[in-house]
Amino acid sequence: MSVPAASVPAAPAGSATLAPFIMSDDAEGLIAFLVEVFGAVEVPQARTQDVDGLVLHSELLVGDSLLTVADRKPHWPYTPAFVRVYVDDVEATLERAVARGARIVTEPTDVWGDVFSRFADPYGHLWWVYKHNPTTLWDEPAGEEVWTEEVDLSWEAFATPELTYLQATLLEAMDTLHDPRTQK
């Protein structure tokens, strides 16, 4: 007996609607990095090795999310990952990442109700690291309607020193991301 499609959830129980898949030149190293930095827990029964010995599929639980990691085949293009992660302690997360070869791209900055930072891992990926902090919410001027059709949404209209710093550090970081196979 088949179940009507409308009654079947889009994702199986325990799965999120969106889950990143990261390709790496060193899946084993990246997995160890994620375990040490974010407290990721590998799902052992999900690990699959291809006939060439490369990791074809692995799954890691990071908080309430699932992250898939695999090795990039020699002829596949370099595809850096850009992943946003909420953590309990931004500073401690950055310390663990740096101790394992990461480079801080954006120092912790209070913005829009979060503490925000970025680091580039030693595997060529960029991580947005957040800690929710409602005390850093920006106050809107009293009586102003924030989102109307006449609001100026240009960068100049809402750029603050914090946002300018976040944008500048992202632009700098993007210039440093290169295929690990060609970096020497």
ZADO-1210 file (C-alpha; in nm, 4 decimals, padded with zeros to 6 digits):
<atoms>
<atom x="00.0000" y="00.0000" z="00.0000" code="MET" pos="1"/>
<atom x="00.1458" y="00.3358" z="-00.0955" code="SER" pos="2"/>
<atom x="00.1298" y="00.6487" z="00.1166" code="VAL" pos="3"/>
<atom x="-00.0138" y="00.9599" z="-00.0488" code="PRO" pos="4"/>
<atom x="00.2712" y="01.1966" z="-00.1419" code="ALA" pos="5"/>
<atom x="00.1075" y="01.4863" z="00.0424" code="ALA" pos="6"/>
<atom x="00.1346" y="01.3000" z="00.3745" code="SER" pos="7"/>
<atom x="00.5034" y="01.2095" z="00.3367" code="VAL" pos="8"/>
<atom x="00.7346" y="01.4730" z="00.4874" code="PRO" pos="9"/>
<atom x="00.9970" y="01.6203" z="00.2561" code="ALA" pos="10"/>
<atom x="01.2779" y="01.5052" z="00.4877" code="ALA" pos="11"/>
<atom x="01.2948" y="01.1930" z="00.7046" code="PRO" pos="12"/>
<atom x="01.2548" y="01.2223" z="01.0818" code="ALA" pos="13"/>
<atom x="01.5624" y="01.3752" z="01.2405" code="GLY" pos="14"/>
<atom x="01.6750" y="01.5438" z="00.9189" code="SER" pos="15"/>
<atom x="01.6764" y="01.9136" z="00.8451" code="ALA" pos="16"/>
<atom x="01.5460" y="02.0593" z="00.5230" code="THR" pos="17"/>
<atom x="01.8935" y="02.1843" z="00.4360" code="LEU" pos="18"/>
<atom x="02.2222" y="02.0048" z="00.5089" code="ALA" pos="19"/>
<atom x="02.5625" y="02.1063" z="00.3680" code="PRO" pos="20"/>
<atom x="02.7820" y="01.8631" z="00.1729" code="PHE" pos="21"/>
<atom x="03.1525" y="01.9515" z="00.1814" code="ILE" pos="22"/>
<atom x="03.4113" y="01.8179" z="-00.0619" code="MET" pos="23"/>
<atom x="03.7673" y="01.8130" z="00.0678" code="SER" pos="24"/>
<atom x="04.1126" y="01.7064" z="-00.0447" code="ASP" pos="25"/>
<atom x="04.1486" y="01.5464" z="00.2986" code="ASP" pos="26"/>
<atom x="03.8108" y="01.4285" z="00.4271" code="ALA" pos="27"/>
<atom x="03.9737" y="01.2378" z="00.7150" code="GLU" pos="28"/>
<atom x="04.1567" y="01.5518" z="00.8267" code="GLY" pos="29"/>
<atom x="03.8488" y="01.7706" z="00.7888" code="LEU" pos="30"/>
<atom x="03.6387" y="01.5234" z="00.9878" code="ILE" pos="31"/>
<atom x="03.8943" y="01.5246" z="01.2718" code="ALA" pos="32"/>
<atom x="03.9030" y="01.9072" z="01.2570" code="PHE" pos="33"/>
<atom x="03.5228" y="01.9292" z="01.2838" code="LEU" pos="34"/>
<atom x="03.5153" y="01.6835" z="01.5746" code="VAL" pos="35"/>
<atom x="03.7812" y="01.8825" z="01.7622" code="GLU" pos="36"/>
<atom x="03.6580" y="02.2342" z="01.6815" code="VAL" pos="37"/>
<atom x="03.2780" y="02.1995" z="01.6828" code="PHE" pos="38"/>
<atom x="03.2320" y="01.8805" z="01.8854" code="GLY" pos="39"/>
<atom x="03.0930" y="01.7065" z="01.5776" code="ALA" pos="40"/>
<atom x="02.9945" y="01.3429" z="01.6204" code="VAL" pos="41"/>
<atom x="03.0517" y="01.1142" z="01.3248" code="GLU" pos="42"/>
<atom x="02.7726" y="00.8722" z="01.2330" code="VAL" pos="43"/>
<atom x="02.9851" y="00.5551" z="01.1901" code="PRO" pos="44"/>
<atom x="02.7308" y="00.3573" z="00.9885" code="GLN" pos="45"/>
<atom x="02.7182" y="00.6367" z="00.7285" code="ALA" pos="46"/>
<atom x="03.0915" y="00.6186" z="00.6431" code="ARG" pos="47"/>
<atom x="03.1483" y="00.4836" z="00.2915" code="THR" pos="48"/>
<atom x="03.4856" y="00.4406" z="00.1225" code="GLN" pos="49"/>
<atom x="03.5101" y="00.4289" z="-00.2545" code="ASP" pos="50"/>
<atom x="03.7137" y="00.1633" z="-00.4390" code="VAL" pos="51"/>
<atom x="04.0005" y="00.4144" z="-00.4662" code="ASP" pos="52"/>
<atom x="04.0161" y="00.4460" z="-00.0863" code="GLY" pos="53"/>
<atom x="03.8726" y="00.7970" z="-00.0775" code="LEU" pos="54"/>
<atom x="03.5833" y="00.8856" z="00.1518" code="VAL" pos="55"/>
<atom x="03.2742" y="00.8729" z="-00.0682" code="LEU" pos="56"/>
<atom x="03.0318" y="00.9705" z="00.2085" code="HIS" pos="57"/>
<atom x="03.0462" y="01.0525" z="00.5790" code="SER" pos="58"/>
<atom x="02.7969" y="01.2200" z="00.8081" code="GLU" pos="59"/>
<atom x="02.8642" y="01.4307" z="01.1142" code="LEU" pos="60"/>
<atom x="02.6169" y="01.5661" z="01.3657" code="LEU" pos="61"/>
<atom x="02.6991" y="01.9222" z="01.4636" code="VAL" pos="62"/>
<atom x="02.4495" y="02.0357" z="01.7228" code="GLY" pos="63"/>
<atom x="02.1091" y="01.9631" z="01.5699" code="ASP" pos="64"/>
<atom x="02.2397" y="01.9582" z="01.2118" code="SER" pos="65"/>
<atom x="02.3851" y="01.6983" z="00.9792" code="LEU" pos="66"/>
<atom x="02.6943" y="01.7740" z="00.7727" code="LEU" pos="67"/>
<atom x="02.8171" y="01.5438" z="00.4970" code="THR" pos="68"/>
<atom x="03.1885" y="01.5295" z="00.4109" code="VAL" pos="69"/>
<atom x="03.3566" y="01.3465" z="00.1231" code="ALA" pos="70"/>
<atom x="03.6891" y="01.3444" z="-00.0577" code="ASP" pos="71"/>
<atom x="03.7214" y="01.5325" z="-00.3832" code="ARG" pos="72"/>
<atom x="03.8287" y="01.3119" z="-00.6723" code="LYS" pos="73"/>
<atom x="04.1543" y="01.4159" z="-00.8442" code="PRO" pos="74"/>
<atom x="03.9734" y="01.5448" z="-01.1557" code="HIS" pos="75"/>
<atom x="03.6941" y="01.7286" z="-00.9710" code="TRP" pos="76"/>
<atom x="03.7035" y="02.1090" z="-00.9420" code="PRO" pos="77"/>
<atom x="03.7856" y="02.2856" z="-00.6177" code="TYR" pos="78"/>
<atom x="03.4642" y="02.3923" z="-00.4443" code="THR" pos="79"/>
<atom x="03.5199" y="02.5736" z="-00.1159" code="PRO" pos="80"/>
<atom x="03.2410" y="02.5466" z="00.1382" code="ALA" pos="81"/>
<atom x="03.0920" y="02.8478" z="00.3128" code="PHE" pos="82"/>
<atom x="02.9142" y="02.7282" z="00.6263" code="VAL" pos="83"/>
<atom x="02.7372" y="02.9185" z="00.9046" code="ARG" pos="84"/>
<atom x="02.7484" y="02.7598" z="01.2504" code="VAL" pos="85"/>
<atom x="02.5960" y="02.8719" z="01.5800" code="TYR" pos="86"/>
<atom x="02.8116" y="02.7847" z="01.8818" code="VAL" pos="87"/>
<atom x="02.7952" y="02.8288" z="02.2588" code="ASP" pos="88"/>
<atom x="03.1284" y="03.0132" z="02.2801" code="ASP" pos="89"/>
<atom x="03.2736" y="03.1976" z="01.9799" code="VAL" pos="90"/>
<atom x="03.6110" y="03.2700" z="02.1446" code="GLU" pos="91"/>
<atom x="03.6668" y="02.9083" z="02.2536" code="ALA" pos="92"/>
<atom x="03.5648" y="02.7823" z="01.9085" code="THR" pos="93"/>
<atom x="03.8124" y="03.0184" z="01.7429" code="LEU" pos="94"/>
<atom x="04.0878" y="02.9102" z="01.9834" code="GLU" pos="95"/>
<atom x="04.0304" y="02.5438" z="01.8980" code="ARG" pos="96"/>
<atom x="04.0202" y="02.6217" z="01.5261" code="ALA" pos="97"/>
<atom x="04.3418" y="02.8262" z="01.5328" code="VAL" pos="98"/>
<atom x="04.5159" y="02.5554" z="01.7383" code="ALA" pos="99"/>
<atom x="04.4330" y="02.3171" z="01.4530" code="ARG" pos="100"/>
<atom x="04.5614" y="02.5375" z="01.1721" code="GLY" pos="101"/>
<atom x="04.2708" y="02.7723" z="01.0964" code="ALA" pos="102"/>
<atom x="04.3170" y="03.1426" z="01.0300" code="ARG" pos="103"/>
<atom x="04.0806" y="03.3991" z="01.1816" code="ILE" pos="104"/>
<atom x="03.9316" y="03.6083" z="00.9033" code="VAL" pos="105"/>
<atom x="03.6876" y="03.8210" z="01.1041" code="THR" pos="106"/>
<atom x="03.7368" y="03.8915" z="01.4744" code="GLU" pos="107"/>
<atom x="03.4266" y="03.8522" z="01.6947" code="PRO" pos="108"/>
<atom x="03.1917" y="04.1418" z="01.6234" code="THR" pos="109"/>
<atom x="02.8526" y="04.2279" z="01.7734" code="ASP" pos="110"/>
<atom x="02.5973" y="04.2620" z="01.4967" code="VAL" pos="111"/>
<atom x="02.2174" y="04.2237" z="01.4715" code="TRP" pos="112"/>
<atom x="02.1688" y="04.0217" z="01.7883" code="GLY" pos="113"/>
<atom x="02.4668" y="03.7924" z="01.7359" code="ASP" pos="114"/>
<atom x="02.8369" y="03.7778" z="01.8033" code="VAL" pos="115"/>
<atom x="02.9845" y="03.7008" z="01.4631" code="PHE" pos="116"/>
<atom x="03.3250" y="03.5800" z="01.3458" code="SER" pos="117"/>
<atom x="03.4809" y="03.3934" z="01.0532" code="ARG" pos="118"/>
<atom x="03.7734" y="03.1595" z="01.0072" code="PHE" pos="119"/>
<atom x="03.9321" y="02.9818" z="00.7126" code="ALA" pos="120"/>
<atom x="04.0109" y="02.6189" z="00.7903" code="ASP" pos="121"/>
<atom x="04.3313" y="02.4499" z="00.6706" code="PRO" pos="122"/>
<atom x="04.1260" y="02.2578" z="00.4100" code="TYR" pos="123"/>
<atom x="04.0184" y="02.5629" z="00.2086" code="GLY" pos="124"/>
<atom x="03.6727" y="02.6313" z="00.3561" code="HIS" pos="125"/>
<atom x="03.5299" y="02.9448" z="00.5171" code="LEU" pos="126"/>
<atom x="03.3244" y="02.9202" z="00.8370" code="TRP" pos="127"/>
<atom x="03.0835" y="03.1855" z="00.9684" code="TRP" pos="128"/>
<atom x="03.0743" y="03.1364" z="01.3474" code="VAL" pos="129"/>
<atom x="02.7870" y="03.2874" z="01.5458" code="TYR" pos="130"/>
<atom x="02.6628" y="03.3052" z="01.9027" code="LYS" pos="131"/>
<atom x="02.3156" y="03.4473" z="01.9476" code="HIS" pos="132"/>
<atom x="02.3270" y="03.7462" z="02.1817" code="ASN" pos="133"/>
<atom x="02.0026" y="03.9463" z="02.1924" code="PRO" pos="134"/>
<atom x="02.1740" y="04.2202" z="02.3949" code="THR" pos="135"/>
<atom x="02.3549" y="04.3240" z="02.0759" code="THR" pos="136"/>
<atom x="02.0365" y="04.3936" z="01.8794" code="LEU" pos="137"/>
<atom x="02.0458" y="04.7277" z="01.7078" code="TRP" pos="138"/>
<atom x="01.7764" y="04.9681" z="01.8148" code="ASP" pos="139"/>
<atom x="01.5680" y="05.1247" z="01.5413" code="GLU" pos="140"/>
<atom x="01.4856" y="05.4923" z="01.5852" code="PRO" pos="141"/>
<atom x="01.1558" y="05.5321" z="01.7698" code="ALA" pos="142"/>
<atom x="00.8555" y="05.5770" z="01.5468" code="GLY" pos="143"/>
<atom x="01.0357" y="05.4906" z="01.2227" code="GLU" pos="144"/>
<atom x="00.8940" y="05.2276" z="00.9922" code="GLU" pos="145"/>
<atom x="01.1940" y="05.0158" z="00.9006" code="VAL" pos="146"/>
<atom x="01.0664" y="04.8230" z="00.5985" code="TRP" pos="147"/>
<atom x="00.8598" y="05.0364" z="00.3666" code="THR" pos="148"/>
<atom x="00.8718" y="05.0651" z="-00.0087" code="GLU" pos="149"/>
<atom x="01.0576" y="05.3947" z="00.0266" code="GLU" pos="150"/>
<atom x="01.3422" y="05.2653" z="00.2419" code="VAL" pos="151"/>
<atom x="01.6854" y="05.3126" z="00.0881" code="ASP" pos="152"/>
<atom x="01.8377" y="04.9638" z="00.0795" code="LEU" pos="153"/>
<atom x="02.1720" y="05.0733" z="-00.0600" code="SER" pos="154"/>
<atom x="02.4881" y="04.9830" z="00.1296" code="TRP" pos="155"/>
<atom x="02.5530" y="05.3487" z="00.2142" code="GLU" pos="156"/>
<atom x="02.2126" y="05.3815" z="00.3808" code="ALA" pos="157"/>
<atom x="02.2745" y="05.1213" z="00.6481" code="PHE" pos="158"/>
<atom x="02.6506" y="05.0578" z="00.6620" code="ALA" pos="159"/>
<atom x="02.7944" y="05.0889" z="01.0094" code="THR" pos="160"/>
<atom x="03.1576" y="05.0480" z="01.1151" code="PRO" pos="161"/>
<atom x="03.0751" y="04.6890" z="01.2154" code="GLU" pos="162"/>
<atom x="02.9147" y="04.6030" z="00.8811" code="LEU" pos="163"/>
<atom x="03.1946" y="04.7739" z="00.6910" code="THR" pos="164"/>
<atom x="03.4471" y="04.5612" z="00.8842" code="TYR" pos="165"/>
<atom x="03.2509" y="04.2410" z="00.8170" code="LEU" pos="166"/>
<atom x="03.2341" y="04.3181" z="00.4447" code="GLN" pos="167"/>
<atom x="03.6023" y="04.4141" z="00.4200" code="ALA" pos="168"/>
<atom x="03.7197" y="04.0976" z="00.5962" code="THR" pos="169"/>
<atom x="03.5020" y="03.8820" z="00.3712" code="LEU" pos="170"/>
<atom x="03.6437" y="04.0440" z="00.0581" code="LEU" pos="171"/>
<atom x="03.9986" y="03.9914" z="00.1877" code="GLU" pos="172"/>
<atom x="03.9270" y="03.6276" z="00.2769" code="ALA" pos="173"/>
<atom x="03.7760" y="03.5520" z="-00.0622" code="MET" pos="174"/>
<atom x="04.0990" y="03.6656" z="-00.2265" code="ASP" pos="175"/>
<atom x="04.2938" y="03.4107" z="-00.0202" code="THR" pos="176"/>
<atom x="04.0823" y="03.1022" z="-00.0942" code="LEU" pos="177"/>
<atom x="04.2594" y="02.8882" z="-00.3520" code="HIS" pos="178"/>
<atom x="04.2598" y="02.5267" z="-00.4562" code="ASP" pos="179"/>
<atom x="04.4683" y="02.3459" z="-00.1901" code="PRO" pos="180"/>
<atom x="04.6232" y="02.1324" z="-00.4645" code="ARG" pos="181"/>
<atom x="04.7799" y="02.4358" z="-00.6282" code="THR" pos="182"/>
<atom x="04.8788" y="02.6207" z="-00.3083" code="GLN" pos="183"/>
<atom x="05.2388" y="02.5892" z="-00.2047" code="LYS" pos="184"/>
</atoms>
